[in-house]
């Protein structure tokens, strides 16, 4: 079922008003917003200099995980995507809470933590 011509005209007239109502601050006419003001998500966290390591693009460095002393990977969730840099390139894998995970002769264990800024 499609909207009538009158209903479409009404919705298009309301759209600019709704958009203005949702904006946190109105922009002056003719202003081009810079990237810092338009950033959201991970990019915004990086610009703000957040210490949230879970949004960081920097690697988490640590020891080579062994069966007796696995590399502990923190996560707010029950799983996390992990990249392991090797001589052949980066190996990406999904680390889940539970038993040890063996990848490229290294052992990993997910440690679920409380909180988070997401």
Backbone bond lengths (Angstrom), bond angles and torsions (degrees), N, CA, C in turn:
res aa  C-N    CA-C-N  psi(-1)  N-CA   C-N-CA  omega(-1)  CA-C   N-CA-C  phi
1 X - - - 1.450 - - 1.523 108.33 -
2 X 1.302 117.69 127.19 1.455 120.95 -178.16 1.526 110.19 -101.02
3 X 1.318 114.18 157.54 1.457 120.25 178.15 1.524 110.32 -72.38
4 X 1.315 115.09 146.78 1.460 118.71 175.80 1.524 108.79 -70.75
5 X 1.302 115.83 164.08 1.455 121.21 179.78 1.527 110.55 -59.18
6 X 1.325 117.56 -40.51 1.474 121.50 -179.86 1.533 110.52 -65.91
7 X 1.332 117.24 -40.50 1.467 120.51 -179.98 1.522 110.47 -66.71
8 X 1.338 117.94 -40.50 1.467 120.87 177.56 1.523 111.34 -64.11
9 X 1.318 116.68 -40.75 1.465 120.68 179.03 1.524 110.23 -63.89
10 X 1.344 116.99 -42.18 1.466 121.49 178.63 1.520 111.12 -62.65
11 X 1.339 117.62 -45.22 1.467 120.37 -178.29 1.525 111.33 -66.80
12 X 1.338 117.75 -35.47 1.458 118.84 179.24 1.524 111.15 -71.80
13 X 1.331 118.09 -28.30 1.463 121.38 176.19 1.518 111.32 -73.11
14 X 1.329 117.91 -32.35 1.464 122.07 -178.61 1.525 112.45 -80.32
15 X 1.316 117.41 -25.76 1.467 121.21 -174.63 1.532 113.43 -56.60
16 X 1.340 121.28 -48.47 1.463 120.07 179.06 1.529 112.40 -61.14
17 X 1.334 117.48 -38.42 1.465 120.46 179.32 1.516 110.37 -65.75
18 X 1.319 116.57 -42.01 1.465 120.34 178.47 1.518 110.82 -64.41
19 X 1.323 117.12 -42.42 1.462 121.07 178.73 1.522 110.66 -61.10
20 X 1.332 117.02 -44.28 1.469 119.96 178.34 1.520 110.98 -63.27
21 X 1.331 117.73 -37.46 1.470 121.11 -179.20 1.515 111.31 -66.67
22 X 1.329 117.51 -31.30 1.459 121.05 -178.06 1.527 112.92 -82.68
23 X 1.310 118.95 -19.60 1.459 122.41 -179.36 1.520 110.01 -71.56
24 X 1.325 117.04 140.65 1.456 120.72 -179.53 1.516 112.01 -73.21
25 X 1.314 117.67 -33.44 1.461 120.69 176.50 1.520 108.59 -146.68
26 X 1.314 116.49 137.03 1.464 118.76 -179.55 1.525 110.97 -71.01
27 X 1.311 115.34 148.45 1.458 120.64 179.30 1.527 109.37 -99.19
28 X 1.317 116.77 137.89 1.471 119.35 175.73 1.529 109.78 -64.00
29 X 1.278 115.98 150.13 1.453 121.62 179.84 1.530 110.28 -61.25
30 X 1.320 116.98 135.59 1.454 122.30 176.68 1.514 114.80 83.89
31 X 1.329 118.66 3.26 1.470 121.66 -178.65 1.523 109.81 -88.92
32 X 1.314 116.07 133.67 1.456 121.21 173.95 1.524 106.81 -100.79
33 X 1.320 116.09 121.85 1.461 121.88 -176.01 1.521 109.46 -75.35
34 X 1.341 117.36 139.42 1.463 119.83 179.03 1.530 110.41 -84.13
35 X 1.307 115.96 168.68 1.463 121.68 -175.40 1.524 113.10 -60.67
36 X 1.334 117.82 -36.38 1.461 120.37 -178.55 1.522 111.45 -61.64
37 X 1.321 117.46 -36.96 1.460 120.53 179.92 1.523 112.55 -76.18
38 X 1.309 117.69 -26.47 1.461 121.88 -177.66 1.522 113.32 -92.87
39 X 1.321 117.89 -11.45 1.460 121.53 -175.21 1.520 111.53 -65.34
40 X 1.326 115.31 146.38 1.459 122.18 175.60 1.526 108.54 -139.67
41 X 1.309 117.19 169.88 1.456 122.90 173.51 1.515 113.67 57.85
42 X 1.339 115.07 -134.51 1.462 121.68 -176.34 1.523 111.82 -60.22
43 X 1.324 116.86 -41.55 1.459 120.46 -179.65 1.528 110.62 -60.94
44 X 1.330 117.86 -42.26 1.468 122.24 179.73 1.531 110.44 -64.40
45 X 1.332 116.59 -41.58 1.468 120.32 178.60 1.526 110.89 -62.39
46 X 1.337 116.64 -39.34 1.463 119.74 178.92 1.527 111.18 -67.14
47 X 1.335 116.86 -41.38 1.466 120.92 178.77 1.523 110.62 -63.75
48 X 1.340 116.64 -39.86 1.460 121.35 -179.02 1.528 111.93 -73.94
49 X 1.325 117.56 -11.29 1.457 121.10 179.95 1.517 112.65 71.39
50 X 1.326 116.99 33.80 1.454 121.22 -178.91 1.533 111.31 -62.02
51 X 1.312 115.92 151.13 1.462 120.43 177.69 1.525 111.31 -94.52
52 X 1.321 117.14 10.69 1.457 122.40 -179.39 1.529 109.40 -69.67
53 X 1.331 116.96 99.30 1.470 120.66 -176.15 1.518 112.81 -64.63
54 X 1.315 117.60 -16.41 1.453 119.95 -177.02 1.517 112.33 -80.26
55 X 1.336 117.07 -9.17 1.458 121.39 175.47 1.521 110.76 -111.44
56 X 1.301 117.06 1.69 1.452 121.72 -175.96 1.528 110.25 -78.52
57 X 1.321 116.10 145.82 1.458 120.44 174.48 1.519 111.09 -91.87
58 X 1.329 116.45 -4.62 1.454 120.63 179.45 1.533 109.49 -77.26
59 X 1.310 117.52 144.41 1.469 119.53 -179.54 1.522 112.06 -71.19
60 X 1.322 115.01 150.76 1.460 121.11 171.80 1.520 105.51 -89.47
61 X 1.316 116.54 117.63 1.460 120.67 -177.41 1.525 109.66 -95.56
62 X 1.289 115.86 147.74 1.458 119.94 178.95 1.511 110.65 -172.46
63 X 1.303 113.58 -172.87 1.463 119.92 -178.75 1.526 111.06 -75.54
64 X 1.333 115.25 164.05 1.461 120.62 174.45 1.521 106.83 -74.57
65 X 1.319 116.34 121.73 1.455 120.88 -176.39 1.518 112.93 -70.70
66 X 1.319 115.37 132.93 1.463 122.17 175.30 1.525 108.28 -115.05
67 X 1.323 116.77 170.80 1.465 120.27 178.76 1.532 110.65 -60.26
68 X 1.334 116.22 -39.81 1.466 120.88 -178.63 1.533 112.15 -78.31
69 X 1.334 117.54 -28.34 1.453 122.78 -176.50 1.541 109.27 -139.14
70 X 1.365 116.30 75.23 1.465 118.63 -176.16 1.531 112.27 -69.53
71 X 1.322 116.08 157.50 1.466 121.51 173.26 1.532 106.70 -71.81
72 X 1.328 116.24 122.77 1.462 121.76 -178.49 1.524 108.97 -89.93
73 X 1.317 116.22 125.36 1.461 122.58 -179.52 1.533 108.20 -112.47
74 X 1.350 117.86 116.69 1.468 120.04 -179.33 1.528 111.75 -77.69
75 X 1.334 115.87 147.29 1.459 120.83 176.94 1.518 109.59 -157.57
76 X 1.344 116.41 144.68 1.456 120.92 173.06 1.523 110.24 -79.94
77 X 1.315 117.26 -14.86 1.461 123.02 -176.17 1.527 110.59 -110.24
78 X 1.336 115.65 177.29 1.464 120.38 179.84 1.522 112.13 -83.98
79 X 1.338 117.13 -1.98 1.456 120.90 175.36 1.518 108.69 -150.96
80 X 1.329 115.19 163.21 1.464 120.49 -179.98 1.525 108.95 -156.48
81 X 1.317 116.09 142.23 1.452 121.89 175.13 1.528 107.68 -81.61
82 X 1.326 116.43 128.94 1.464 121.83 -175.77 1.524 108.92 -126.36
83 X 1.323 115.70 139.48 1.456 121.11 175.55 1.514 109.15 -113.33
84 X 1.313 117.12 129.55 1.459 122.62 179.79 1.524 108.36 -115.49
85 X 1.331 115.80 119.36 1.458 119.67 -179.32 1.528 109.50 -81.53
86 X 1.336 115.29 125.86 1.461 121.76 178.32 1.525 108.62 -126.17
87 X 1.332 116.72 176.26 1.463 120.13 178.46 1.531 111.69 -64.14
88 X 1.335 116.89 -27.68 1.461 121.23 -179.73 1.527 112.57 -85.96
89 X 1.320 118.59 -7.83 1.460 122.58 -177.39 1.517 110.29 130.24
90 X 1.306 116.61 -167.66 1.465 121.39 -178.88 1.522 109.64 -90.69
91 X 1.326 115.27 131.57 1.463 122.28 174.90 1.528 106.62 -103.80
92 X 1.318 117.08 120.75 1.460 122.12 178.19 1.516 108.93 -100.31
93 X 1.333 116.35 136.90 1.459 120.06 177.70 1.522 110.28 -149.95
94 X 1.321 115.69 159.48 1.459 121.84 178.14 1.525 107.65 -96.21
95 X 1.329 115.37 117.69 1.462 121.27 178.96 1.517 107.85 -97.37
96 X 1.317 117.09 125.31 1.463 121.55 -178.68 1.514 110.55 -113.79
97 X 1.338 115.07 152.16 1.456 121.33 178.16 1.521 108.77 -62.34
98 X 1.307 116.36 139.68 1.459 119.84 179.21 1.517 111.53 133.03
99 X 1.328 116.31 -131.91 1.467 120.16 -175.69 1.530 112.65 -69.00
100 X 1.317 115.03 167.65 1.462 120.49 177.17 1.523 109.99 -63.43
101 X 1.310 115.28 151.40 1.457 122.02 -178.83 1.530 107.31 -121.05
102 X 1.318 117.61 121.87 1.462 122.67 -178.53 1.523 110.08 -99.40
103 X 1.349 115.88 121.89 1.464 121.87 177.33 1.518 107.60 -138.66
104 X 1.319 116.79 125.59 1.469 123.15 177.02 1.527 111.47 49.55
105 X 1.313 116.75 49.56 1.471 124.01 177.81 1.532 113.49 62.50
106 X 1.337 117.27 23.12 1.465 121.57 175.49 1.527 108.98 -127.22
107 X 1.327 115.58 143.72 1.456 121.44 179.66 1.529 110.04 -102.87
108 X 1.331 114.47 137.66 1.463 121.55 -179.81 1.515 109.62 -127.99
109 X 1.334 115.63 148.09 1.457 121.26 175.33 1.525 108.34 -138.34
110 X 1.334 116.45 131.88 1.452 121.32 178.43 1.527 109.46 -84.56
111 X 1.323 115.96 130.65 1.465 121.68 175.79 1.518 107.74 -111.66
112 X 1.339 115.86 109.19 1.459 119.69 -179.23 1.526 108.90 -79.20
113 X 1.326 115.67 129.48 1.459 120.87 -179.09 1.519 110.13 -120.36
114 X 1.311 116.10 157.94 1.469 122.84 -178.73 1.529 110.51 -85.25
115 X 1.317 115.48 157.85 1.452 120.75 173.38 1.505 112.54 94.31
116 X 1.309 114.32 -149.65 1.458 120.64 179.62 1.507 111.59 117.18
117 X 1.289 114.54 155.91 1.461 121.67 -178.84 1.512 108.88 -116.28
118 X 1.334 115.88 57.12 1.457 119.24 179.42 1.503 111.29 -142.85
